[in-house]
Amino acid sequence: MKYTLVCVLPILCSLAHSDTLTVIEEFQAPCPRPWGLAWDGTHIWVSDDSLGRISMVDNAGTCIDSMEISVGNLRGMTFYQNSLWVISSTGSGFLFQIDTDNKTIIDTVDIQRCCPLWGVSFWNSKCYISYDGGYGSCMYEFDLMNGTRKKLCCAHPGALTTIRDVLWCVRMGRGDGAGRYVMPLTIEDEWSDEEWELRHDLGFFAMGITYDGHHIWLCDRNAGKIKKMEKMGAGDVNGDGIIDILDAVVAINIMLGTIEPTPDQVWLADMNGDGGVDILDVVEIIEEILG
């Protein structure tokens, strides 16, 4: 059985190339060793790998609040069902569910993995945690409802986030490109694989990633900075690199059922991320065209 989160195929004009995401804003991280990022709908949260501290900052980098966790090596983070989920690479590795209002740990899951952990995100009610498998990073799929887990390997994911109901990662592995591009993942029954065509190159080494509904935010660990990236290609339904009336026409045809769209066309046309293409998505594309 195969669960395809995103499948990148030719879209009228080919997407079989990578492009570089441009930094449009950046600020200094509120801690000396930043790692994970998470977006709560209003603010960015940053974890520190050395202090055991999680900080909440605004879009300008001003620290609004912080909390301490009793263990260090805090890494990837994500918000899910009104809780902040944070992984720690201490010991066998832990996943903490945190109530940020009361600054308390609600639950703790022992990962039982004695190697460095990287990122965490949720998709389809399951938790995905990436880790260093020695030859490259791998990933676990956790079903927290029944306590089961499954090993997924070979995609070499580092930091994880969910972008419009699609699981994305910072590609790790080995070599000069490690940590320097982001891409979507395809989850299969026993393993995860990368979709190279929709790769976005970075000009720096990224350790943490989150998505605010419009932009990717990345943690540049080496520079100690949090960076906001330009928008990705939502709305560019025909894949020609610009959003214009041709994209609206394709979206309308998808909505009316006059063409059989590819999965990637649906993903690019689904502006509000509800899983389908309707008049609301067409309106958003037109608004994007009009500026």
VOPAGU-2260 file (C-alpha; in pm, 1 decimal, decimal comma):
REM VOPAGU-2260
SITE   aa  ch    i         X         Y         Z
SITE  MET   A    0       0,0       0,0       0,0
SITE  LYS   A    1     136,7     344,2     -93,2
SITE  TYR   A    2      43,8     682,3      50,9
SITE  THR   A    3     150,8     957,8    -185,1
SITE  LEU   A    4     178,9    1291,8     -10,5
SITE  VAL   A    5     292,3    1472,5    -322,6
SITE  CYS   A    6     380,4    1336,5    -663,8
SITE  VAL   A    7     575,0    1564,5    -891,9
SITE  LEU   A    8     502,7    1506,7   -1260,2
SITE  PRO   A    9     519,6    1732,2   -1567,1
SITE  ILE   A   10     258,1    2010,9   -1553,7
SITE  LEU   A   11     207,0    2151,5   -1899,9
SITE  CYS   A   12     546,6    2318,1   -1857,6
SITE  SER   A   13     793,1    2088,9   -1680,9
SITE  LEU   A   14     882,8    2133,4   -1315,3
SITE  ALA   A   15    1181,5    1902,2   -1357,7
SITE  HIS   A   16    1429,2    2149,9   -1214,9
SITE  SER   A   17    1523,0    2299,1    -881,8
SITE  ASP   A   18    1507,2    2663,5    -786,3
SITE  THR   A   19    1667,1    2862,3    -508,6
SITE  LEU   A   20    1454,6    3001,0    -227,9
SITE  THR   A   21    1548,7    3360,1    -146,6
SITE  VAL   A   22    1576,7    3496,5     206,8
SITE  ILE   A   23    1344,2    3796,4     242,9
SITE  GLU   A   24    1382,2    3856,9     618,3
SITE  GLU   A   25    1610,1    3730,5     894,1
SITE  PHE   A   26    1685,3    3791,4    1260,5
SITE  GLN   A   27    1926,3    3664,6    1524,0
SITE  ALA   A   28    1805,2    3358,0    1712,3
SITE  PRO   A   29    1719,2    3414,7    2080,8
SITE  CYS   A   30    1956,4    3137,6    2192,3
SITE  PRO   A   31    2319,2    3030,9    2126,2
SITE  ARG   A   32    2247,4    2693,3    1962,7
SITE  PRO   A   33    1911,5    2715,5    1780,5
SITE  TRP   A   34    1769,1    2402,0    1620,5
SITE  GLY   A   35    1394,5    2345,5    1589,3
SITE  LEU   A   36    1121,4    2582,8    1474,2
SITE  ALA   A   37     743,8    2572,4    1514,1
SITE  TRP   A   38     459,8    2809,3    1417,9
SITE  ASP   A   39     158,9    2844,8    1650,6
SITE  GLY   A   40     -47,3    3058,5    1413,8
SITE  THR   A   41      90,1    3387,6    1545,8
SITE  HIS   A   42     444,9    3339,3    1670,1
SITE  ILE   A   43     756,2    3135,2    1600,4
SITE  TRP   A   44     898,7    2902,0    1863,0
SITE  VAL   A   45    1270,5    2820,2    1869,0
SITE  SER   A   46    1437,2    2532,3    2054,1
SITE  ASP   A   47    1795,4    2536,7    2182,0
SITE  ASP   A   48    2017,2    2229,1    2157,5
SITE  SER   A   49    2226,9    2317,8    2461,4
SITE  LEU   A   50    2018,2    2509,9    2715,1
SITE  GLY   A   51    1700,0    2303,2    2724,0
SITE  ARG   A   52    1511,4    2623,9    2649,0
SITE  ILE   A   53    1221,8    2697,3    2413,4
SITE  SER   A   54    1161,5    3061,5    2318,3
SITE  MET   A   55     859,8    3231,1    2160,8
SITE  VAL   A   56     948,7    3521,3    1931,2
SITE  ASP   A   57     760,1    3758,2    1706,0
SITE  ASN   A   58     830,6    3800,7    1335,1
SITE  ALA   A   59    1101,2    4055,6    1411,4
SITE  GLY   A   60    1286,4    3820,4    1644,7
SITE  THR   A   61    1187,1    3983,5    1974,4
SITE  CYS   A   62    1166,4    3721,7    2248,7
SITE  ILE   A   63     819,7    3734,5    2404,6
SITE  ASP   A   64     837,0    3434,5    2636,6
SITE  SER   A   65    1043,2    3124,3    2710,0
SITE  MET   A   66    1028,7    2801,5    2905,6
SITE  GLU   A   67    1281,4    2549,3    3033,4
SITE  ILE   A   68    1270,7    2172,4    2979,7
SITE  SER   A   69    1446,0    1950,4    3234,5
SITE  VAL   A   70    1647,5    1773,2    2964,2
SITE  GLY   A   71    1871,6    1926,2    2698,7
SITE  ASN   A   72    1941,4    1845,3    2334,1
SITE  LEU   A   73    1607,5    1990,2    2224,0
SITE  ARG   A   74    1569,6    1955,4    1849,3
SITE  GLY   A   75    1272,7    1947,8    1611,0
SITE  MET   A   76     934,6    2091,4    1711,7
SITE  THR   A   77     581,7    2117,1    1573,9
SITE  PHE   A   78     235,2    2223,7    1685,8
SITE  TYR   A   79     -39,7    1962,4    1666,1
SITE  GLN   A   80    -385,0    1958,6    1828,7
SITE  ASN   A   81    -314,6    2269,6    2037,7
SITE  SER   A   82       4,9    2127,5    2186,2
SITE  LEU   A   83     371,7    2187,1    2117,8
SITE  TRP   A   84     558,7    1864,8    2043,0
SITE  VAL   A   85     935,9    1868,9    2095,4
SITE  ILE   A   86    1195,7    1596,0    2055,7
SITE  SER   A   87    1506,9    1561,2    2272,0
SITE  SER   A   88    1810,1    1360,8    2167,3
SITE  THR   A   89    1906,6    1294,6    2529,8
SITE  GLY   A   90    1951,6     925,5    2618,4
SITE  SER   A   91    1727,0     703,1    2406,5
SITE  GLY   A   92    1540,2    1010,0    2277,9
SITE  PHE   A   93    1209,9    1156,9    2394,2
SITE  LEU   A   94     903,3    1321,0    2242,7
SITE  PHE   A   95     742,1    1575,9    2473,3
SITE  GLN   A   96     384,6    1704,5    2445,0
SITE  ILE   A   97     379,0    2052,0    2601,0
SITE  ASP   A   98     104,4    2285,0    2717,8
SITE  THR   A   99     260,7    2620,4    2627,8
SITE  ASP   A  100       2,3    2821,8    2823,0
SITE  ASN   A  101      90,7    2655,3    3152,5
SITE  LYS   A  102     449,0    2565,0    3053,2
SITE  THR   A  103     398,0    2204,0    3155,8
SITE  ILE   A  104     476,1    1868,2    2998,7
SITE  ILE   A  105     151,3    1681,0    2931,0
SITE  ASP   A  106     301,9    1354,5    2808,7
SITE  THR   A  107     639,6    1196,3    2732,1
SITE  VAL   A  108     711,0     926,1    2472,8
SITE  ASP   A  109    1035,7     727,1    2489,5
SITE  ILE   A  110    1165,2     701,7    2130,9
SITE  GLN   A  111    1400,6     416,6    2229,5
SITE  ARG   A  112    1658,8     522,9    1976,7
SITE  CYS   A  113    2019,8     573,3    2088,1
SITE  CYS   A  114    2126,9     796,1    1798,7
SITE  PRO   A  115    2076,1    1167,8    1728,5
SITE  LEU   A  116    1722,1    1280,3    1649,6
SITE  TRP   A  117    1653,1    1555,7    1394,0
SITE  GLY   A  118    1296,3    1667,1    1324,5
SITE  VAL   A  119     930,4    1595,1    1401,2
SITE  SER   A  120     598,7    1659,8    1227,3
SITE  PHE   A  121     248,9    1513,9    1204,0
SITE  TRP   A  122      63,9    1395,1     895,8
SITE  ASN   A  123    -257,6    1195,3     869,2
SITE  SER   A  124    -279,6    1167,5    1250,2
SITE  LYS   A  125      62,2    1002,1    1269,6
SITE  CYS   A  126     387,7    1138,4    1405,2
SITE  TYR   A  127     705,7    1132,7    1195,2
SITE  ILE   A  128    1048,0    1163,0    1358,9
SITE  SER   A  129    1374,1    1174,1    1163,3
SITE  TYR   A  130    1702,3    1049,4    1306,0
SITE  ASP   A  131    2064,0     989,6    1210,4
SITE  GLY   A  132    2087,1     629,3    1089,8
SITE  GLY   A  133    2464,7     632,7    1053,9
SITE  TYR   A  134    2481,7     612,9     673,4
SITE  GLY   A  135    2226,6     894,3     648,9
SITE  SER   A  136    1913,2    1013,9     818,8
SITE  CYS   A  137    1606,3     788,8     841,7
SITE  MET   A  138    1256,3     828,5     979,8
SITE  TYR   A  139    1010,0     664,5    1217,7
SITE  GLU   A  140     633,3     667,5    1174,4
SITE  PHE   A  141     457,7     664,1    1513,8
SITE  ASP   A  142      92,1     588,7    1571,3
SITE  LEU   A  143      53,5     747,4    1913,8
SITE  MET   A  144    -300,7     614,2    1953,7
SITE  ASN   A  145    -193,3     249,6    1970,6
SITE  GLY   A  146     174,1     295,1    2055,5
SITE  THR   A  147     313,4     132,4    1740,5
SITE  ARG   A  148     598,7     252,3    1524,0
SITE  LYS   A  149     739,5     171,1    1181,7
SITE  LYS   A  150    1084,5     239,2    1040,4
SITE  LEU   A  151    1100,9     434,1     714,5
SITE  CYS   A  152    1440,3     484,2     554,1
SITE  CYS   A  153    1636,9     609,9     254,5
SITE  ALA   A  154    1485,1     957,5     208,0
SITE  HIS   A  155    1746,9    1113,5     439,7
SITE  PRO   A  156    1513,7    1372,5     594,9
SITE  GLY   A  157    1639,8    1617,1     854,9
SITE  ALA   A  158    1404,7    1889,2     974,0
SITE  LEU   A  159    1036,1    1815,8     905,3
SITE  THR   A  160     723,2    2025,6     859,3
SITE  THR   A  161     380,3    1998,9     697,6
SITE  ILE   A  162     304,3    2239,5     414,6
SITE  ARG   A  163     -58,2    2244,4     299,0
SITE  ASP   A  164    -114,1    1883,4     409,7
SITE  VAL   A  165     210,5    1760,2     251,8
SITE  LEU   A  166     512,2    1642,0     450,6
SITE  TRP   A  167     830,1    1833,4     360,8
SITE  CYS   A  168    1186,5    1798,8     483,7
SITE  VAL   A  169    1529,6    1953,0     476,4
SITE  ARG   A  170    1734,8    1689,4     292,1
SITE  MET   A  171    2028,3    1563,1     498,1
SITE  GLY   A  172    2225,4    1248,6     408,9
SITE  ARG   A  173    2590,1    1290,4     317,2
SITE  GLY   A  174    2778,7    1524,3      86,1
SITE  ASP   A  175    2798,8    1896,2      16,3
SITE  GLY   A  176    2425,4    1929,4     -47,4
SITE  ALA   A  177    2322,3    1799,7     295,1
SITE  GLY   A  178    2097,6    2044,1     477,8
SITE  ARG   A  179    2095,5    2281,0     181,1
SITE  TYR   A  180    1762,8    2210,6      11,8
SITE  VAL   A  181    1400,6    2139,0      98,2
SITE  MET   A  182    1164,6    1898,6     -76,7
SITE  PRO   A  183     838,6    1704,3     -32,6
SITE  LEU   A  184     830,8    1340,5      73,6
SITE  THR   A  185     636,1    1043,0     -58,1
SITE  ILE   A  186     543,8     797,7     217,3
SITE  GLU   A  187     515,2     433,6     120,0
SITE  ASP   A  188     411,8     135,0     328,6
SITE  GLU   A  189     766,0      43,6     428,4
SITE  TRP   A  190     986,0     338,1     329,0
SITE  SER   A  191     994,9     701,5     229,7
SITE  ASP   A  192    1130,5     840,2     -92,9
SITE  GLU   A  193    1215,2    1186,8    -220,6
SITE  GLU   A  194    1059,8    1376,5    -509,9
SITE  TRP   A  195    1355,7    1556,6    -663,0
SITE  GLU   A  196    1166,5    1763,6    -921,0
SITE  LEU   A  197    1016,4    2000,4    -663,4
SITE  ARG   A  198    1345,7    2063,0    -485,1
SITE  HIS   A  199    1416,8    2413,1    -353,3
SITE  ASP   A  200    1785,9    2489,8    -303,5
SITE  LEU   A  201    1912,4    2695,2     -11,5
SITE  GLY   A  202    2223,5    2907,4      17,5
SITE  PHE   A  203    2295,8    2791,2     372,9
SITE  PHE   A  204    2278,7    2489,9     605,8
SITE  ALA   A  205    1929,1    2462,3     756,3
SITE  MET   A  206    1863,7    2270,0    1077,1
SITE  GLY   A  207    1502,3    2364,9    1160,2
SITE  ILE   A  208    1196,9    2434,8     945,2
SITE  THR   A  209     838,8    2554,0     990,4
SITE  TYR   A  210     561,9    2700,1     772,6
SITE  ASP   A  211     339,3    2996,8     861,2
SITE  GLY   A  212      74,9    2937,8     594,1
SITE  HIS   A  213     255,8    3150,3     336,8
SITE  HIS   A  214     629,8    3125,9     392,8
SITE  ILE   A  215     886,5    2869,7     501,6
SITE  TRP   A  216    1101,3    2973,8     798,7
SITE  LEU   A  217    1440,6    2806,6     839,8
SITE  CYS   A  218    1698,8    2792,1    1116,8
SITE  ASP   A  219    2047,9    2874,3     989,9
SITE  ARG   A  220    2234,1    2708,0    1272,5
SITE  ASN   A  221    2583,1    2810,9    1163,1
SITE  ALA   A  222    2490,7    3179,7    1149,7
SITE  GLY   A  223    2258,3    3156,9    1450,9
SITE  LYS   A  224    1976,3    3317,6    1252,1
SITE  ILE   A  225    1610,5    3250,1    1173,7
SITE  LYS   A  226    1529,6    3318,8     808,3
SITE  LYS   A  227    1199,6    3383,7     634,7
SITE  MET   A  228    1195,5    3261,7     274,2
SITE  GLU   A  229    1003,4    3383,6     -29,5
SITE  LYS   A  230     672,8    3219,9    -116,1
SITE  MET   A  231     681,1    2887,3    -299,3
SITE  GLY   A  232     485,3    2805,1    -612,9
SITE  ALA   A  233     126,3    2780,9    -485,2
SITE  GLY   A  234     -97,3    2914,0    -761,8
SITE  ASP   A  235     148,9    2842,1   -1042,2
SITE  VAL   A  236     -70,7    2556,7   -1162,7
SITE  ASN   A  237      86,3    2518,8   -1507,7
SITE  GLY   A  238     440,5    2536,8   -1371,9
SITE  ASP   A  239     575,9    2811,1   -1596,8
SITE  GLY   A  240     725,3    3007,6   -1309,0
SITE  ILE   A  241     464,6    3287,2   -1298,1
SITE  ILE   A  242     107,2    3316,3   -1170,7
SITE  ASP   A  243    -120,6    3455,6   -1441,0
SITE  ILE   A  244    -459,1    3406,2   -1606,2
SITE  LEU   A  245    -345,3    3074,9   -1757,3
SITE  ASP   A  246    -317,7    2931,0   -1407,1
SITE  ALA   A  247    -669,7    3050,3   -1324,1
SITE  VAL   A  248    -797,9    2882,9   -1641,9
SITE  VAL   A  249    -636,5    2550,5   -1548,4
SITE  ALA   A  250    -777,6    2576,2   -1195,1
SITE  ILE   A  251   -1127,1    2645,1   -1332,4
SITE  ASN   A  252   -1101,7    2340,0   -1558,0
SITE  ILE   A  253    -995,7    2126,9   -1263,8
SITE  MET   A  254   -1290,1    2260,1   -1063,3
SITE  LEU   A  255   -1535,9    2187,7   -1345,6
SITE  GLY   A  256   -1391,0    1843,0   -1412,2
SITE  THR   A  257   -1313,1    1916,1   -1778,0
SITE  ILE   A  258    -952,3    1797,8   -1736,7
SITE  GLU   A  259    -797,8    1512,9   -1539,2
SITE  PRO   A  260    -543,4    1688,5   -1317,3
SITE  THR   A  261    -219,4    1537,8   -1195,8
SITE  PRO   A  262    -172,5    1525,0    -815,8
SITE  ASP   A  263      75,0    1811,7    -832,1
SITE  GLN   A  264    -169,0    2031,2   -1027,9
SITE  VAL   A  265    -427,7    1980,3    -754,0
SITE  TRP   A  266    -169,0    2062,9    -486,9
SITE  LEU   A  267     -61,4    2383,9    -661,7
SITE  ALA   A  268    -421,6    2492,5    -731,9
SITE  ASP   A  269    -545,5    2414,5    -379,3
SITE  MET   A  270    -466,3    2759,3    -242,3
SITE  ASN   A  271    -647,6    2717,9      89,5
SITE  GLY   A  272    -512,9    2368,3     152,3
SITE  ASP   A  273    -849,0    2194,8     205,6
SITE  GLY   A  274    -763,5    1905,0     -23,9
SITE  GLY   A  275    -970,4    2007,0    -328,0
SITE  VAL   A  276   -1000,1    2276,6    -592,5
SITE  ASP   A  277   -1309,4    2499,0    -585,9
SITE  ILE   A  278   -1419,2    2855,9    -651,9
SITE  LEU   A  279   -1242,5    2980,1    -337,5
SITE  ASP   A  280    -909,3    2862,0    -475,2
SITE  VAL   A  281    -980,4    3026,3    -812,3
SITE  VAL   A  282   -1059,7    3353,3    -634,4
SITE  GLU   A  283    -729,5    3335,6    -442,7
SITE  ILE   A  284    -536,5    3277,2    -764,9
SITE  ILE   A  285    -707,0    3577,2    -926,4
SITE  GLU   A  286    -631,4    3789,4    -619,3
SITE  GLU   A  287    -267,4    3680,3    -644,4
SITE  ILE   A  288    -264,5    3788,6   -1011,8
SITE  LEU   A  289    -414,8    4127,3    -929,9
SITE  GLY   A  290    -173,0    4176,7    -643,3
